[in-house]
Amino acid sequence: MASLRRRRTLAPKSSSLDEDDVSCEECGSGFSPAKLLLCDKCDRGYHLFCLKPILSSVPKGPWFCPPCSNNNNNPKSFPLVQTKIIDFFRIQRSSVKPQISNPGTRKKRKRGSSLVVLKKKRKLFPFTPIEDPKRRLEQMASLATALTATKTEFSNDLTYMLGMAPRSANRPALEHGGMQVLSKEDTETLNLCKSMMERGECPPLMVVFDPLEGFTVEADRFIRDLTIITEYVGDVDFLKNRENDDGDSIMTLLSASDPLRTLVICPDKRSNIARFINGINNHTPEGKKKQNLKCVRFDVDGECRVLLIANRDITKGERLYYDYNGYEHEYPTEHFV
């Protein structure tokens, strides 16, 4: 994951303004100057973690404090019009649906002699869309609202842009530990989830705006343990190109032995609902208790992919959280809500 980096909007290093003179308007302290953000209009300071909602990294471009900003209201909702939503998500209509093997009809497996062995053999399940078409439109509209507000284009796949890492660089053989191989059966389940999304049968999730957490995601129906929630997608790039990136959701895709070949997913321009699922504060027992998803990197047919998977049963209305640190334990989460 990327760490916070200094930008011109942070407390300056210039001797013309001593760091002791800059304090946070919320907590009143000048501690953690590297995380003290200055308003581009009034020059008042705010810690990233004292803002509501909390900022995990410095925003791109000019930043204005709450008193100077005119954008404190909830984001404007995406119009609940079927044609607009279909166009936004590029939904493909098809009268032929792929043959689906219902996970509930799978053959029962014999008990193993070891609980550990049994857990390793557990299969993933596809998400179950809500039957009500109107409710599904509301779910998609909530995601479209968040994407529009953050100026992000919808994408449900990894994207390879000119000037960034090429697709040929995405090679699981370069992985330096920490990656699993997705089985054939689970790969079919993942492909099923993709097919459902293309038909407008979205995961049972609702994106909501919280004054403390910003955009966040709630379960809109019961979700069983080991259900594939979504794939983490965005532009693929080399980590070396993003060392000074101020994106707040960069995700490791390939952790290579050669650091120059390490890849990350950058969801700031193209992404899906994964961008709005929040991480836990893994420095507190309370934070860890909220975790109901796991972030897993897989080798899927010779390509690195990242999936968010339910790691326990999730009740309707429950917010989704996962450990943003994942494998590397680099990203600071002390100030996550």
C-alpha positions as CSV (number, residue, x, y, z in Angstrom):
1,M,0.0,0.0,0.0
2,A,1.1,3.5,-0.5
3,S,2.0,5.7,2.5
4,L,1.1,9.3,3.0
5,R,3.4,11.7,1.1
6,R,4.0,15.4,1.4
7,R,2.4,17.8,-1.1
8,R,2.3,21.6,-1.3
9,T,-0.9,21.6,0.8
10,L,0.9,20.1,3.8
11,A,2.6,22.2,6.4
12,P,5.6,23.8,4.6
13,K,9.2,23.2,5.5
14,S,10.1,26.8,4.9
15,S,11.6,28.8,7.8
16,S,9.1,31.5,7.1
17,L,6.5,29.4,9.0
18,D,7.7,27.5,12.0
19,E,6.0,24.1,12.5
20,D,5.3,25.1,16.1
21,D,3.1,27.9,14.7
22,V,0.9,25.4,12.8
23,S,-1.7,23.6,14.9
24,C,-4.8,21.6,14.1
25,E,-8.1,23.5,14.3
26,E,-9.8,20.4,15.6
27,C,-7.5,19.0,18.3
28,G,-5.4,22.1,18.9
29,S,-2.1,20.3,18.7
30,G,0.8,20.6,16.3
31,F,1.8,17.0,16.7
32,S,2.2,14.8,13.6
33,P,3.2,17.7,11.3
34,A,3.6,15.2,8.3
35,K,-0.2,14.6,8.6
36,L,-1.1,18.3,9.0
37,L,-3.0,19.6,6.0
38,L,-3.2,23.3,5.2
39,C,-6.2,25.0,3.7
40,D,-5.4,26.5,0.3
41,K,-7.7,29.5,1.1
42,C,-7.2,30.4,4.8
43,D,-4.0,28.5,5.6
44,R,-5.5,26.9,8.7
45,G,-4.3,23.5,9.6
46,Y,-6.2,20.2,10.1
47,H,-4.8,16.7,10.8
48,L,-5.9,14.2,8.2
49,F,-7.3,12.1,11.0
50,C,-9.2,14.9,12.7
51,L,-11.3,15.8,9.6
52,K,-14.8,14.4,9.2
53,P,-14.8,12.3,7.2
54,I,-11.2,11.2,7.9
55,L,-8.8,11.5,5.0
56,S,-6.4,8.6,4.6
57,S,-4.1,10.6,2.3
58,V,-3.6,14.1,0.9
59,P,-6.3,14.9,-1.7
60,K,-5.3,15.7,-5.2
61,G,-5.3,19.4,-6.3
62,P,-6.4,22.3,-4.0
63,W,-7.9,21.5,-0.7
64,F,-10.2,23.7,1.4
65,C,-11.0,23.3,5.0
66,P,-14.7,22.7,6.1
67,P,-15.4,26.4,6.9
68,C,-14.0,27.5,3.5
69,S,-15.7,24.7,1.6
70,N,-19.1,24.9,0.0
71,N,-19.3,21.1,-0.4
72,N,-20.3,20.0,3.0
73,N,-23.7,18.7,2.0
74,N,-24.3,15.1,1.0
75,P,-23.4,14.3,-2.6
76,K,-26.1,14.7,-5.2
77,S,-27.8,11.4,-5.8
78,F,-27.6,9.8,-9.2
79,P,-31.0,9.9,-11.0
80,L,-33.0,6.7,-10.4
81,V,-33.7,6.2,-14.1
82,Q,-33.2,2.8,-15.6
83,T,-31.8,3.9,-18.9
84,K,-29.3,6.2,-17.3
85,I,-28.1,3.5,-14.9
86,I,-27.9,0.9,-17.7
87,D,-25.8,3.4,-19.7
88,F,-23.6,4.3,-16.8
89,F,-22.6,0.6,-16.0
90,R,-22.7,-0.5,-19.7
91,I,-25.1,-3.3,-18.8
92,Q,-25.4,-5.9,-21.6
93,R,-28.8,-7.3,-22.1
94,S,-29.0,-11.0,-23.2
95,S,-31.8,-13.4,-23.3
96,V,-29.4,-16.3,-22.8
97,K,-28.1,-16.8,-19.3
98,P,-25.1,-19.0,-18.6
99,Q,-25.7,-22.3,-16.8
100,I,-25.2,-21.8,-13.1
101,S,-24.4,-24.5,-10.6
102,N,-26.3,-23.6,-7.5
103,P,-23.9,-23.6,-4.6
104,G,-26.6,-25.1,-2.4
105,T,-26.8,-28.2,-4.6
106,R,-23.1,-29.0,-4.5
107,K,-22.3,-32.5,-3.4
108,K,-21.5,-32.8,0.3
109,R,-17.8,-33.4,1.0
110,K,-16.7,-36.0,3.5
111,R,-15.3,-34.8,6.8
112,G,-11.6,-34.5,6.9
113,S,-9.5,-35.7,9.7
114,S,-8.2,-32.2,10.3
115,L,-10.1,-28.9,10.7
116,V,-7.2,-27.1,9.0
117,V,-7.4,-29.4,5.9
118,L,-11.1,-29.0,5.8
119,K,-11.0,-25.2,5.8
120,K,-8.5,-25.2,3.0
121,K,-10.9,-27.1,0.8
122,R,-13.8,-24.8,1.4
123,K,-15.2,-23.3,-1.8
124,L,-16.2,-19.8,-2.6
125,F,-19.8,-18.8,-3.3
126,P,-21.1,-16.3,-5.8
127,F,-23.1,-13.3,-4.4
128,T,-26.9,-13.6,-4.5
129,P,-28.5,-10.5,-6.2
130,I,-31.7,-9.1,-4.7
131,E,-34.7,-10.3,-6.7
132,D,-36.5,-6.9,-6.8
133,P,-35.3,-5.0,-10.0
134,K,-36.2,-1.7,-8.5
135,R,-34.1,-2.3,-5.4
136,R,-31.2,-3.4,-7.7
137,L,-31.5,0.0,-9.5
138,E,-31.3,1.7,-6.2
139,Q,-28.1,-0.2,-5.3
140,M,-26.5,0.7,-8.6
141,A,-27.6,4.3,-8.3
142,S,-25.9,4.5,-4.9
143,L,-22.7,3.3,-6.5
144,A,-23.1,5.6,-9.4
145,T,-23.5,8.5,-7.0
146,A,-20.3,7.7,-5.2
147,L,-18.4,7.2,-8.5
148,T,-19.7,10.5,-9.9
149,A,-18.9,12.4,-6.8
150,T,-15.3,11.2,-6.8
151,K,-15.0,11.7,-10.6
152,T,-14.3,8.0,-11.1
153,E,-15.3,6.0,-14.2
154,F,-17.0,2.6,-13.6
155,S,-14.9,-0.4,-14.4
156,N,-15.2,-4.0,-13.3
157,D,-11.8,-5.1,-14.6
158,L,-8.1,-4.4,-14.2
159,T,-7.1,-1.8,-16.8
160,Y,-3.8,-1.4,-18.5
161,M,-3.2,2.2,-19.7
162,L,-0.5,3.4,-22.0
163,G,2.5,4.7,-20.0
164,M,1.7,2.4,-17.0
165,A,2.5,-1.3,-16.5
166,P,1.6,-3.5,-19.4
167,R,-0.5,-6.6,-19.0
168,S,2.5,-8.7,-19.7
169,A,4.0,-7.5,-16.4
170,N,1.1,-9.2,-14.5
171,R,2.9,-12.5,-14.0
172,P,2.1,-14.5,-10.8
173,A,5.4,-16.3,-11.3
174,L,7.2,-13.2,-10.1
175,E,5.3,-13.2,-6.8
176,H,7.4,-13.4,-3.6
177,G,5.0,-15.3,-1.4
178,G,1.5,-14.4,-0.2
179,M,-0.5,-15.4,-3.3
180,Q,-2.9,-18.3,-3.6
181,V,-4.0,-20.1,-6.8
182,L,-7.7,-19.9,-7.5
183,S,-9.1,-23.4,-8.2
184,K,-11.0,-24.1,-11.4
185,E,-14.3,-24.3,-9.5
186,D,-13.7,-21.0,-7.8
187,T,-12.6,-19.4,-11.0
188,E,-16.0,-20.4,-12.5
189,T,-17.7,-18.8,-9.5
190,L,-15.7,-15.6,-10.1
191,N,-16.7,-15.6,-13.8
192,L,-20.3,-16.1,-12.8
193,C,-20.1,-13.0,-10.6
194,K,-18.7,-11.1,-13.5
195,S,-21.5,-12.3,-15.8
196,M,-24.2,-11.3,-13.4
197,M,-22.7,-7.8,-13.1
198,E,-22.7,-7.5,-16.9
199,R,-26.5,-8.3,-16.8
200,G,-27.2,-5.8,-14.1
201,E,-27.5,-8.4,-11.4
202,C,-25.3,-6.5,-8.9
203,P,-24.0,-7.6,-5.5
204,P,-26.5,-6.9,-2.6
205,L,-24.7,-3.8,-1.5
206,M,-25.6,-0.2,-0.9
207,V,-23.2,2.7,-0.9
208,V,-24.1,5.3,1.7
209,F,-22.5,8.6,2.7
210,D,-21.4,8.9,6.4
211,P,-20.3,12.2,7.9
212,L,-17.4,10.4,9.6
213,E,-16.3,7.8,7.2
214,G,-17.3,9.4,3.9
215,F,-18.6,6.9,1.3
216,T,-19.0,3.4,2.8
217,V,-20.7,0.2,1.9
218,E,-23.5,-1.7,3.6
219,A,-24.9,-5.2,3.0
220,D,-28.4,-4.9,1.6
221,R,-29.3,-8.5,2.4
222,F,-27.8,-11.4,4.4
223,I,-24.4,-12.5,2.9
224,R,-23.0,-15.9,3.8
225,D,-19.4,-16.7,4.8
226,L,-17.0,-17.2,1.8
227,T,-19.1,-15.2,-0.6
228,I,-17.2,-13.3,-3.3
229,I,-18.1,-9.7,-2.7
230,T,-16.2,-8.0,-5.5
231,E,-12.9,-7.9,-7.3
232,Y,-10.6,-5.0,-6.5
233,V,-10.0,-3.2,-9.8
234,G,-8.5,-0.1,-11.3
235,D,-5.4,0.9,-13.4
236,V,-2.4,-1.4,-13.0
237,D,1.0,0.3,-12.6
238,F,4.4,-0.4,-11.2
239,L,4.8,0.6,-7.6
240,K,8.0,2.5,-8.5
241,N,5.8,4.9,-10.6
242,R,3.5,5.5,-7.6
243,E,5.9,6.1,-4.8
244,N,4.9,9.7,-4.6
245,D,1.2,9.1,-5.5
246,D,-1.3,10.6,-3.2
247,G,-4.1,8.2,-4.1
248,D,-5.9,7.0,-1.0
249,S,-6.8,3.4,-2.1
250,I,-3.7,1.9,-3.8
251,M,-3.8,-1.8,-3.5
252,T,-0.9,-4.3,-3.9
253,L,-1.5,-6.6,-6.9
254,L,1.9,-8.3,-7.2
255,S,4.6,-8.3,-4.6
256,A,7.7,-9.3,-6.6
257,S,11.1,-10.3,-5.3
258,D,12.4,-7.5,-7.6
259,P,10.8,-4.3,-6.2
260,L,10.9,-2.8,-9.7
261,R,8.4,-5.4,-10.8
262,T,6.0,-5.0,-8.0
263,L,2.5,-4.0,-9.2
264,V,-0.3,-2.0,-7.6
265,I,-3.9,-1.3,-8.5
266,C,-4.8,2.4,-8.6
267,P,-8.6,3.0,-8.4
268,D,-8.6,6.8,-8.5
269,K,-9.8,7.0,-12.2
270,R,-11.5,3.7,-12.9
271,S,-13.0,1.4,-10.3
272,N,-16.0,-0.4,-8.9
273,I,-17.6,-0.6,-5.4
274,A,-14.4,-2.0,-3.9
275,R,-13.0,1.5,-3.7
276,F,-15.7,2.5,-1.2
277,I,-15.4,-0.5,1.2
278,N,-13.4,0.8,4.2
279,G,-10.5,-0.6,6.1
280,I,-10.4,-1.4,9.8
281,N,-8.2,0.2,12.5
282,N,-6.2,-3.0,13.1
283,H,-4.4,-1.4,16.1
284,T,-7.4,-1.8,18.4
285,P,-9.5,-4.8,19.4
286,E,-12.7,-2.9,18.5
287,G,-11.4,-2.2,15.0
288,K,-10.5,-5.9,14.4
289,K,-14.0,-7.0,15.6
290,K,-15.6,-5.0,12.7
291,Q,-13.7,-6.9,10.0
292,N,-16.1,-9.1,8.0
293,L,-14.1,-9.3,4.7
294,K,-10.7,-10.6,3.8
295,C,-8.6,-9.3,1.0
296,V,-6.9,-12.1,-0.9
297,R,-4.5,-12.0,-3.9
298,F,-5.0,-14.9,-6.3
299,D,-3.4,-16.4,-9.4
300,V,-6.4,-16.6,-11.7
301,D,-5.5,-18.4,-14.9
302,G,-2.0,-17.0,-15.0
303,E,-3.0,-13.4,-13.9
304,C,-2.7,-11.7,-10.5
305,R,-6.1,-10.7,-9.2
306,V,-7.4,-9.3,-5.8
307,L,-10.7,-10.4,-4.4
308,L,-12.7,-9.2,-1.4
309,I,-14.4,-12.2,0.3
310,A,-16.7,-12.5,3.2
311,N,-14.8,-14.1,6.1
312,R,-18.0,-14.7,8.2
313,D,-21.7,-14.4,7.8
314,I,-22.8,-10.7,7.3
315,T,-26.2,-9.5,8.4
316,K,-28.4,-7.1,6.4
317,G,-27.4,-3.4,7.2
318,E,-24.0,-4.3,8.4
319,R,-21.1,-2.2,7.0
320,L,-18.3,-4.0,5.3
321,Y,-14.7,-3.7,6.5
322,Y,-11.4,-5.5,5.6
323,D,-7.8,-5.2,6.8
324,Y,-6.4,-2.7,4.4
325,N,-2.8,-3.7,5.3
326,G,-3.3,-7.0,3.6
327,Y,0.1,-8.8,3.2
328,E,2.7,-6.0,3.6
329,H,1.5,-4.3,6.7
330,E,2.7,-0.9,5.4
331,Y,-0.3,1.3,5.4
332,P,-1.1,3.3,8.6
333,T,-4.5,2.5,10.0
334,E,-4.3,4.0,13.4
335,H,-6.7,6.7,12.5
336,F,-9.3,4.6,10.7
337,V,-12.7,4.9,12.3
